[in-house]
């Protein structure tokens, strides 16, 4: 029995920069969430919202951060679309 290949995280540079900005403790939480999201990407989301590209974007609150993404199952990728600090 072979294990399914994990999904890859794909993000624009602006989202990558946001992911590097949090304090170390928050970064660990975010990294753990992203790692779990790739194996397989079926974590429960907090909500879903339509975007301009007509895809349904998923969002998850991780600590003080809101992560938005959509899974591209055909390419086995998780497309990050946003990362922002929330209060």
C-alpha atoms as one frame of an Amber mdcrd trajectory, in Angstrom:
protein
   0.000   0.000   0.000   1.480   3.353  -0.986   0.720   6.565   0.856  -0.734
   9.458  -1.078   1.785  12.098  -2.048   1.383  15.226   0.106   0.088  18.420
  -1.417   2.462  21.339  -1.992   1.880  24.814  -0.576   1.900  27.528  -3.253
   1.774  31.195  -2.261   2.457  34.591  -3.795   5.403  36.522  -2.389   3.124
  38.900  -0.468   1.601  35.988   1.475   5.051  34.485   2.095   6.178  37.797
   3.585   3.142  37.868   5.886   3.928  34.328   7.052   7.434  35.434   8.079
   6.194  38.471  10.042   4.594  36.838  13.124   6.443  36.248  16.381   8.120
  32.841  16.720   5.281  31.254  18.754   2.655  32.306  16.193   4.891  31.193
  13.320   5.113  27.707  14.826   1.304  27.481  14.971   1.026  28.625  11.357
   3.707  26.216  10.159   2.040  23.319  11.975  -1.324  24.159  10.411   0.174
  24.394   6.918   1.993  21.096   7.370  -1.227  19.345   8.449  -3.084  20.977
   5.577  -0.848  19.200   3.067  -1.540  15.678   4.421  -4.319  15.563   3.019
  -5.950  18.993   2.752  -9.146  18.085   4.519  -8.920  19.999   7.774 -12.171
  21.573   8.817 -12.310  25.186   7.805 -13.919  27.929   9.837 -15.745  29.351
   6.838 -15.837  29.514   3.068 -16.269  32.536   0.836 -16.499  33.137  -2.894
 -13.715  35.168  -4.488 -13.349  37.197  -7.654 -11.942  34.142  -9.436 -15.278
  32.360  -8.789 -13.576  29.716  -6.640 -14.704  28.968  -3.165 -11.885  30.065
  -0.889 -11.568  28.407   2.500 -10.426  30.184   5.626  -9.100  29.028   8.960
  -8.325  30.983  12.098  -4.987  29.867  13.510  -4.239  31.662  16.771  -4.418
  35.379  15.915  -4.149  34.796  12.175  -6.647  34.244   9.378  -5.332  31.998
   6.604  -7.252  31.786   3.329  -6.614  29.197   0.641  -8.119  26.909  -1.936
  -7.100  23.343  -2.703  -6.167  22.536  -6.297  -6.773  18.788  -6.216  -5.726
  18.220  -9.830  -2.262  19.696  -9.194  -2.103  18.439  -5.562  -1.469  21.975
  -4.341  -2.832  24.240  -1.646  -3.015  27.769  -3.032  -2.626  30.297  -0.215
  -4.457  33.513  -0.964  -4.097  35.451   2.258  -2.591  35.663   5.696  -3.608
  38.448   8.018  -3.450  39.195  11.709  -6.804  39.441  13.452  -7.657  40.789
  16.893
